[in-house]
């Protein structure tokens, strides 16, 4: 019964997010048609976001359907209130959900939207890092991955995420086994240095 209630609630949220601005009847036929308009007030959009976030939190895994509802709600908010500081956070959340549900190209587009439209946002370095990660690990595009990491390092050289980007660039295109061997070699080299220091 609870699942049915949640499904109905999700369906209602979906209907409120999807093309509610369509006319119910064709005006060309001379009928008195009424337009169903979507409530795009800040309060209504926030309520939609809270409802879908509650549904996401109630589940141990992210279902694509619920994830898409949340993505749509976040994107709607950013569309209607682009100057609001919440918009960048909502876009970042949408990118994370897109990535979590295997929609990597969509995630890249959303993160790139934050980078280009909100260049002063504190989330830009994180967006660039995640884009680089997605290009490398999910889309197997090391050239674009390197480009995103380099953009992060160039634009935000002192950010702690730039250090992560530098490290990630060292391992681009390498298999997990190759990376593991490099770590082993680095650890052995450190141990030798420490052993020499203790003997001196």
N, C-alpha and C positions, 0 to 999 in steps of 0.2 A: 504494500500500500504506500509506504514511504517513497519507494522508487517511482511509483506512478505519479505521486504528487510532485516529486522533484522533476520528473520528465515533463509534466504539464507546466510547471513553473518555468523550466528552461525553454519550452516551446513558446510560452508567452513572452519571455524576454527576447527570444529570437524574432518573433513577430514585431516586437516594438523596435528592434534594431534594423530589420530588413525592410526594404522599400515601402514603408508606411505612407510615403508621400504620393503614392499612385492614386489615381482617381478610381472611384468604385464603378463608374459607368462611363461609357463613351459620350462625351459632350456633343459630338457631331450628330447624335441621334435625337437631339432636342429634349432629352430627359433632364430633369432637374437633378444633376449630379452634385454630390457633395464631396469635397476633397478631405481625405483623412490625413491630417497633418501629424507629424511626429513632434513630440514635445522635446525641444532642444534646449530647454532652460538648463542652466548649470546644475540646479538641484535635481532635475529629472535624470540628467546624464550621470551624476554622482550616484544616485539611487540605483540606476541600472548597473553601474560598475560594482557597487557594494553587493548587490544581489548575486551577480555572477562570480565575484570573488568568494563569497560565502559558499557557493556551490563548488568552486575549485578547492577550497580548503577542506570541504567535507569528504573529498575523495582522496584516496592514497596515491592514485595515478592521475595524470592529466589526460582526459578523453579529448580527442580531436574536436568533437562537436562543442564541448564546453569551452575548450581553449579558443576556438574560433569565435564563440560568443563574446568572450572576454576581449579578444583582439579587436573585434568590431566596436565594442563599447569604448575601449581605450582610444582607438583611432577616431571615433566620433567626437570624443571630448576634445582631442587635439585639433580636430577640424573646426569645431565651432568656437573653441577658446584657445587659439594658438598662442596668445600672449600670457596666458595663465601659467604660473610656474609649475603647476601640476602636470601640464601637458608633456613636458620632457620626461618626467617620471613615468607617466602612463605609456608614452611611446616606448620607453626602455622596457617596461613590463611586457608590452605587446611583442617586442622583438624577442624577448626571452621565451614567451609562450610559442611564438612561431617556430623558433629553433627547437624547443622541447617537443613539438609535435611533428618534427621533420620537414617543416616548411622553410628550408634554408634560404632560398632566394627571397622569400617574403621577409624573413628576418633581416637579411642584408639590406633590403630596401628600407625597412623601418629604422634600423640603426643609422643608415646613411642619411635618412631624413633628419635625425637628431643632429648629426655632425654638420650638415649643410645649413639647416634652418635655425639651429641654436648653437652657433660656434662658441659662445661664451659659457655654455652649460658645463657644470662640473662632471656631467656624465659623458662628455665627448671622449675623453681618454679611454673610458671603459668600453664605449661603443666601438672604437677603433680596435681595441684589443680583441673583443669578441668577434668582430668581423674577420680579423686576421685568423683567429682560431677556426671559425666556420669554414673559411676558404681553404685552410690547410686540412683540417680533419674530416670535414663533411663533403666538401666539394672538390677536394684534391686539386686545388689550383694554387700551387706554391707561389707563382708570380704575383697574383693578386694578394695573397696572404702577406708576402714580403712587402708589397706596396702599402698595405694597411699598417703593418708594424712600423715601417719606416716613417709613415705619416705621424704616427703616435710619437716616435722617438724625436722626430724633427720639431713637431709643434709643442711637445710637452717633455723636453729632455730631463727635467728634474722631477717629474712625476714618478712615483714608485712603480706605476704600471709600465713606464718606459723601460725600466730594468727587466720586467717580465717579457716585454716585447723583444728586447735584445737577446734574451735567453732563448725565446721561442724561435728567433731567426736562425740560431745556431743549429737547430734540429729540424728545420724545414726539409721535407722530402725524405726524412730518414724513418726507418721502421722502428718499432718499439724495441726490438732486439739490438739494433745499432745504437739507439739512445742508451739502453741499459748497459751495453759494453763501454760506452764513453763515460758514463757515470762511474762504473767500476774502475776504469783506468784513472779517472780524476781522484777517486778515493784512495787508490793505491799510491798515487803520487803524493797526496797530502800526508798519508801515513809515513812514507819514506822521509819527507821533510821533517815531520814531527819527531821521528825516531832519531834523525841526525841531530836535531836541536837538543834532545835529552842526553845524547852521548857527548856533546861538546862541553 
